[in-house]
Amino acid sequence: MTCREFTEAAEALTPSQLRLMQAEGDVLSAHAGECAPCGRWLESQRLLGSALQVLRDQTAGREAGPKVEQAVLQAFRMQGFEPVAAVAPERAAPAAWKLSRFFEVGAYAAVAAALIVGVFLGEQMWRDRHVQPSGVQAAKALQQVRPDATAPADSGNQSANGMAEIAHKAEHSGTITTAIAGGRRVQPSNARAAGTDVDRQGFVALMFCDPLICSGEEQVIRMELPGNGATSAEGSQPVIADVVVGDDGLVRAMRIVN
Amino acid sequence: MLAEHTDEQLLRMALDGNEDAFTALYRRRQGPVYRFALHMSGSPQVAEEVTQDVFLFLLQRGRSFDPERGVVGAYLFGVARNYVRRAREKSHTEAMMTTPAEDDDPELVTNFDPVGDIARSQTSAAVRKAVLSLPEHYREAVVLCDLQELSYADAAEALGCAIGTIRSRLHRAHEMLVRKLQNSAPARAGFSGDAARCLS
């Protein structure tokens, strides 16, 4: 073994390992016995290992005092950890809890919104159902009106009678006249729901009208239309018709009065 | 039962609120941390402060520990190393480290062999003084590898450097220690005056 090989091998060992390496037949020891400088170096490293061993032995049992343990454990208890039983959810628990709180608030808001919408729609439907009879009454009143009627037919249908008078006057003037009925609406969709486009009062639906879309105000208007000589047997005699007009101005139903 | 758990398992349980696990981990690791701080600072008081700070740090920042990067022991040594530096900068213990109190520790003296104990005590004091006088990088390597008996890999992890760096620092530190002990009266007898290397 050369000195360089000895150096490379010896430097891979700690002083303690060199100190414990006392075997007679050891290659390092053999070279150290032949080479004085390497022998002195090896001996110094062994002595260093012994000295470090003395220091290590004398401090081996040294520990921090009990006050340190008390302080550390007190700090642990002040950390506010959850009880051990709550180990199962592990670290995801706080985040899940925050998410559940978020969704809980969102669920409350959604329920509140659904209640508000439900009340609104219910009120609309209730109003529509209760208003319908008056519209039917108005339609009936209009149906009872004849152009030659001069006396009030019913004290409860003052407006219809007034419209009839207007229509009668318009007949004499020869112009197209409109009269607004007192009733609010007639629902042609009811007739359609019954499987026919003709209402019981004789109104004929002119357009598709979804109840949700056509839920606004409707008016029954009596109109005097110019007659068509080609199709009418009475020549150019004007035609009186009741027309149901929605808020959007579109005609939804119509009935020929004469 | 907790004695069978690894340090990593104890740390995870402790951070989930298990006080018994934290106590077990503390009692298992406080000794090496204390001795590392003691050898690095030369002061039992600083060593206790550092030990306490290390485990308080573990409570607050323990979740930053990554088991894939190393073991808890080396992690604690790395934290302790920083607190020793901080304590030295704060309290100016550098002077104390160069002149350590050699005989202020009654635990270091035994009662069985007075002559041998005195010799060992003198040797121990000389070695301790020599270790404390080493530059910090070399002292860390000697304390971790020679006194705490860590492997080169664990020491490299604790100090945040390569294993080769640990080897070279140790080699250099041993040479410096031998020279210091040659000049030290109590230990002079064992160390020859000529430790020159033959590189033929």
Interface residues (C-beta under 8 A of the other chain):
Chain A: T2 C3 R4 T7 E11 A12 T14 P15 S16 C35 A36 P37 C38 R40 W41 E43 S44 Q45 L47 L48 S50 A51 L52 V54 L55 R56 Q58 T59 A60 G61 R62 E63 A64 G65 K67 V68 E69 A71 V72 L73 A75 F76 R77 Q79 F81 E82 P83 V84 A86 V87 E90 R91
Chain B: M13 A14 L15 D16 G17 N18 E19 F22 T23 Y26 R27 Q30 G31 V33 Y34 R35 L38 H39 P44 A47 E48 T51 Q52 F55 L56 L59 E107 L108 R120 S121 T123 S124 A126 V127 R128 V131 V142 C145 D146 L147 E149 R167 L170 H171 H174 L177 V178 L181 A187 G190 F191 S192 D194 A195 A196 R197 C198 L199 S200
